[in-house]
Amino acid sequence: TLTAEVEKKKNEVAELKMELAMLREEYAVEGEKKAEDLNKVKESLSVVNALREMEHGDLKAQNDDLCEQNSALIAEVENQKKSMAEVKLELATLRDRYKSMEENKAKELNK
């Protein structure tokens, strides 16, 4: 019976070894799958980061363009202000001339 028991334990050990080998293989397959998944995630992140960098570059270029447009508009407004001031000055001068002409006309009529 001792021999039978030893044989039984040998069989149990062999089964456990076989089960251990299967588990190792299973874990190895799972590990490979997880590594592949991780690589896919890394690739996706690389693509996302590249797109973000491109978008950032595009937004910076748009911002630079808008700043240029803004500066041009500010310069245009300043020119318009100068022109308006010149027109107001000319209008005031014309009003003064007209008033002088009216006063001279009134003096002529009163003579």
Secondary structure, DSSP 8 states (H G I E B T S, - for coil): -HHHHHHHHHHHHHHHHHHHHHHHHHHHHHHHHHHHHHHHHHHHHHHHHHHHHHHHHHHHHHHHHHHHHHHHHHHHHHHHHHHHHHHHHHHHHHHHHHHHHHHHHHHHHH-
